[in-house]
Amino acid sequence: MKRVSLIIFFLCFHLYAFSQEKACGTKDQIEPNFSQEAFDQFLINDNSLRSEPDILLPLSIHIIQHEFGFGGLNTTILYNAVDTMNAQYAFMDIEFFICGDIEYINDTELWDFRDNEENQLTPYLVPNTINVFFVRTLESSSGDPLCGYAYFPWAGDLVMMQNGCTADGATFAHELGHYLGLYHTHAFGELVDRSNCSFAGDRCCDTPADPYLGPNNVDFDCNYTGTETDANGDFYMPMVSNLMSYAPSECAYEFTEDQKSRVRYYATTSRDYLMCAAPASLDENQLKEITIYPNPASDHLTVQANELIEFITIYDISQKEVFHKQGKGSLNEHVSLQHLVNGVYTIHVSYESGGFSRSKFIKQ
């Protein structure tokens, strides 16, 4: 991936312990073509009253490991990290899911990765998905240790994660926040009285001004202990729990309503191309029997299988994914169709033991 001046990414230092600082190596940068009018219109039109996630975002997972096939990210850690991130984004009615099979890349040189090696990842990129690469160590070109980085919606399509930071409960959500248009809470010199919050800080007026949080001003009980003041001499009272801050990972766990609005805006505009293509190339010899009813259906569909269900995915007639659900390890699943328009759909069921089922149904 060619790096140009417009591209800004976030280089997050590896947090080995609470006492070490987690920071990014470059400054936030304003979107060059942001339209406040378009954003305000989106807020008017966006319906926040939903019974289930209505924005499904596909992750293409690439695990880089030693050339002999060991040392890659443990998949249990990966699945737990995705679940944790989904819980943090749930109030936004957004859900991330793993699209397709996990790709393992046996390359010892890329296993210990520097950000100036990105061009070597180009052959592995899956179009129209969020490509996330997990590596043993991650460094800037100058050798600083990093937790991860991501590209803004107007700048690129890549997320890098260091294996050891994946399970900290904050970094993965933080990087995907950048990917979906969120700035750091300490960006651009916001005042404590928030008089400039619409064009300073993270552009979210419900996140308090942030002096640059870290272990030097946040204690082990996640209390802000700093004495910094802003340009007006007012003392900061930052939100230590915000996932887009540099507070220690143990303290950060939530987003705000204004951050939700920005994420949903970019997910449905600059990132509206994200979709998981229907698995048309799967081996039909793996096709297994399945029962779905009623068909036609109106509000709900019941899926009855002979094996434990891992995932259920629904595609519309154009093969665009419109629904994704992780199974509960049972033989039966109930699927809500209330968010679907009337038409013909394909349901794809993947099993924990391998193999899959496909069937068409009518929503009326």
Buried (B, 14 or more C-beta within 10 A) or exposed (E): BEBEEEBBBBBBBBBEEBEBEBBBBEEBBBBEEEEEEEBEEBEEEBEEEEEEBBBBBBBBBBBBBBEEEEBBBEEEBBEBBBEBBBEBBEEBBBBBBBBBEBBBBBBEEBBBBBBEBBEBBEEBBBEBBBBBBBBBBBBBEEEBBBBBBBBBBBBBBBBBBBBBBBBBBBBBBBBBBBBBBBBBBBBBEBBBEBEBBEEBBBBBBBBBBBBBBBBEBBEEEBEBEBEBEBEEEEEBEBBBBBBBBBBBBBBBBEBBEBBBBBBBBBBBBBBEEBBBBBBEEBEEEEEBEBEBEEBEBEEEBBBEBEBEBBBBBBBBEEEEBBBBBBBEEEEEBEBEBEEBEEEEBBBBBBBEEEBBBBBEBEBE
